[in-house]
Amino acid sequence: MVDNRYATALVIGSVLSLLATVYLSVAVGTQHWYQYRSLPAKREASNASELRKEDFINGEFDEKTYSDTMFRMNGTLGLWWRCILVPDPKMVTQCVSFTLPQQFVPKYKDPGNHNSGEDFLRTYLWRCQFLLPLVSLALVFLSGLIGVCACLCRSLTPTLGVGVLHLLAGLCSLGTVCCFLAGVDLLQRNSFPPDGLEGSLGWSLYLGLISFPLQMMAAALFLWAARSHRQSYTRMTAYRVA
């Protein structure tokens, strides 16, 4: 028999967990994590812009090439996408996805210069930024399976594990945002962005950030329900023995 307080906590925690999962999934699959805004291009530079677009879309994968193009063509960057605004004849967004092998390509101290030596900090920040949200979603999925088993067994004991998994998932979500912002900042410091370049956080990043407190609140509710139920069960057992 489950007390109404515990049942309410479990329902609210499940709803918060579902919302966090939806928000994080949308954030991972969209490209609006960071947006660049630069000064309007001059007319005589239209041929250069066309070449940059071709290199960005069809050229070989090179960090300096795609970052410079995003700097100069009002690009957006996500965990799995990079996009630019192209006048064709109106402003059209064209995006290219990062393939899985490209996600593991090392970053260099001087972007694009393979002789400058690998920048281990940026390399592992980049890898963490796309691996951590996948780990977070996997932990939530695993906690959901444990929750279903707990319902079938009519026991609140596995809820403690569900709460711990949500706690770890929330930390992974927060780590994703931190790694992404640190990596973007280091890229701009190591590159030579054009004058007048402005950067701003996109709505995808905010969705990923919102998932962190939702997962932490869900974890707190699950842990509270498991701990309170265990204490009540212990007192009830002691009363029966007495």
N, C-alpha and C positions, 0 to 999 in steps of 0.2 A: 504494500500500500504506500503510495507516494503522497506526501502532504501537498496541499494546494500551493503553498509558497514555493516549494521546490519545482512543482510542475510549471508554475508561472515563470520562474527563473529560467527553466530549460527552454520554454517556448520563446521567451524574449531573446535568450542567447542564440537560439537557432536562427531567428529572424535577422539578428545583427550579423551572424556569420554568413548568412545567405547574401545580405546586402554587400558585405565586405568582399565576398567572392565575385559578385557581379561587377563591382567597381574596379577591382584589381584586374579582372579579365578584360574589361573594356580598356583600361589603361595600358595593359600589355599589348593589345592588338591595334592601338591607334598611335598616330605619329606626333601628336601635339604635346610633347613633353617640354620642348624648348623651342622658342621662336626667335628668329633673327630679323631685324629690320635695318636696312641700310639706305643710304641716300639714293634717289632715283638715278638710274644709269643714263649717261649721256648718249646722244644719238650716234655719235661716231663710234661708240663702243658696242653697237648692236651686233657686229660680226663676231666680236670677242665673246659676247653673251651667248650667241648661237653655238660657238665652239665649246664653251663651258657646258652648255646644256647637253650637247652630244657626248662629251666626255663623262658627264655625270650619269647619263642614262645608259649609254652603250660602251663606254670606255672600261678599261681595267680598274679593278677595285684598288683605290689609293686614298689614304686618309687625307692627304693634303689637297688632292683634287676635289673630292666631294665636300670637304669643309670650306675651302675657298669659294666654291660655287654656292654653297648655302649662305656664306657671309654676304656675297654680292647679289644674290637673287632671292632675298627674303625667304630663306629656307626654314624648314621645321625639322626637328630631330626627335625620333622616338627610340624605343628599345629595339625595335625590329624594322623601322622605316626611316628613310631620309627623303625629304621632299624639297622642291623649289617652285617658285612662281614663274611661269613662262607666259609672255605676251603672245597669244596665238589665236586671233588678234587681241582677244580679251585676255585678262589674267587667268591662267589655268594652272592648277596645281598638278605637278607630275611627281610621282613617288617611285622610289626604288627600294626594294626590301633587302635587308641584310640576310644573306644565307647563313646556315649554321657554320660552315667552315670560315666564313668571313668574320663571324663573331669571335673566333679564336685566333685571328691574325694578331700578332704582337704589335704593340704601339712603340714608336720610336721617340727619342728625346727631341729630335727635330722632325716633326711630322712629314712623312714622305721620303725622308733621307735614311736609307737602310744602313748607311755607314756611321750614323750618329750613335748607334747603340740602342738596345732595347730599354724602354722606360717601363720598368717592372711595376711601378705604382699605377700608372695609367692602364697598363695591360690587365692587371688583376681587378682594378676598379671596373673596367669595361666588362670583364667576364662575370663579375659578381652582379652587375646591374641587370643582366638578363637571366642569370641562373637563380638568383634569390627569389624573384617572383614565382618562378616555376616550382621552387621548393616550397614556398608559402602555399600555393594552390594545392600541391600534393599533400601537404600536412593537413590542410582543411578537408580534403577528400578522404584521407585516412581517418580523421576524427569523425567524419560522417559515417563511415563504415562501422567504427566502434560504437557510435551512438545508436545505429540501427541494431547492432547486436545487443546493446544494453536494453533497448526497448523490447526486443524479443525475449530476453532473459528476465525482464521486469526487475532490473537491478540498477541502482544509482552508483554502484562502485566503479564501473568503467568511466563514469563522468569525470573523475579526477584526471584520467589520461586524456580525455577530450579537452579539458581545460588547459592542460600543459601543452598539448599540440597547438591549440589556438594561441597560446602565449608565444611559442616559438614562431608560429606563422606571422604574428604581428611584428615580431622583431625582424623577420626576413623582409616584410613589406617596408618597414622603416629603413632597413639597410639598403634596399633597392633605391629609394629616393636619395639617400645620402651619397651612395656610390655614383649615381648619375650626376648629381649636382657637382660633386668633387671632380668627376671626369670632365665635365663641360668647362669648368673653371680652369683646370690644368691645360686643356686643349687651347683655350683662348690665350693663356699665358705663353704657351710654347709656339703659337702661330703668330702671324702678323696680320690681324684683321684690318680691313679698310677703315679710314676715318669716318666717324659718324655712325659706326655700327652700334646697334642697340639690341640687347637680348632680354627676353621676358619669359617667365614661366607659363606653360600652357595648361589647358584644362585637363589633359591626360595625366600630367604629373599630380595635379590636385586630387584627381580621383584615386590615384595610387596612394597618396598621402592620407586621404580620408579612410582608406581601408585599414590603416594601422590602428587608430583609436577604436574603430568598430570591432576589430578582432580582439583587442585588449579588453574591451567591455564584455564581449562574449566569453572570453577566458575567465574574467573575474566572476561572472554569473555561474559558469559551470563549476569553477573551483569552490565557490561559496555553497552551491547546492550539494556538492559531494561532501564537503567538510561538515556542513550543518546536519545533513542526513546521517553521517557517520556518528556524530556526537549524540544525536537523538537516539539512534539505534543502540549505542553503548549504554546510555542512561536507561533505556527501556529494558535492556538485557540485565543490567545490574538490579533494576527494580524487581524483575521477575525472579531472579536468584534470591534476593532478600525476602 
